[in-house]
């Protein structure tokens, strides 16, 4: 997440748009790491409850679980958004690039 933020600060301050793609990838990677850690936590709680050594009447996930899930969604969406922003623009006529045709005069 820190590397993505540094890339975004570099692109905003110096006007280097090519830094959007690595920032998007860093944000998506941070989101995937967040959801993996949330899933590991959920599985460990589930295993602890199902063990015979502990007796639980009921359980619920706290607000931190919801914050981690929200962080995952925000990181993943911002990463996808930055990757879409950094993609090159589509030409008006896609066949021009395939056939090496002369551009149409407007």
N, C-alpha and C positions, 0 to 999 in steps of 0.2 A: 504494500500500500504506500509505503514511503517512497519507493522508486517511481511509482505511478504519479505521485504528487510532485516529485521533483521534475519529472518529464513534463507534466502539465505547466508547472511554473516556468520552465525553460521555454515552452512553446508560447506562452502568453506574453512573457517579457520580451523575448527576442523575435517573436513572430515566425517561429520555425514550426510550420504545420506538420512536418514529417515526424515530430515527436508524439503526435496523437496516437499513432499505431502502437508504439511500445507502451505508452501509458495505458491504453485500453487492454493490452495483454497483461500488464502487471495487475490491473484492477480485477480482471477476470480470474487470474491465478489466485489473488488474495481472496476472492469470493469462493472459489473452489476449496481453498484451504479452510475457510470458515465453515463451510457446510460439512466438510469431512470431520472437523473437530466436533461439531454439533452432533453428527451421527455417532461418533465414537462415544460421546458423553451419553447419548440416549441409549445406546446399546449396553453400556456399563451399568446404567441405572436399571434397565430392564433385567439384566442378568443378576444384579444384586437383589432385586425384588423376587425373582423366581428361585433364588437359592433357598435351601432348607434351613440355613443358619439364621436368617433374619425373618422376622414376622412383621409384615406391613398390612395395615388395614386399608389404607388408600394413599395415593401419592398424586402430585401434580407438578408440572414444570413451572419454575418461577419466571419472573419478568426477564431475567437475564437470557433465558432460552429464547424468548420472543425477540429480544434485542439482537441476539446472534443471528436468528433467522432473517430479521429485517435487514441487518447488515449484509448478509449474503445476497439478498435480493437487490439491494441498492448497488453493491459492488458489481454484481453480474450485469445489471442493466446499464450502469455507467460504462463498463468495459465494452459491452456490445455497441452502445451508442458512440463511443469514441472510435471503435473500429469501423463503424459505418460512416462516420464523419471523415475518416482518413482515406476511405476508398476513392479511387479516381472517378471523375465524372463520366457518365455514359455519353457517347457521342449522339448527335441527333439521329444520324443514320448509321446503325451498327454495321451495315454492310460495307461502308467506306473503309473501315479498318481491315476488313477481311480481304477485300478485292483490290486494295491500294488504289482506289478511284480518286479522282480529283474532287475536292470539296465543292458542294453546290454553292453557286453564287446567290446571295439573298438579295 
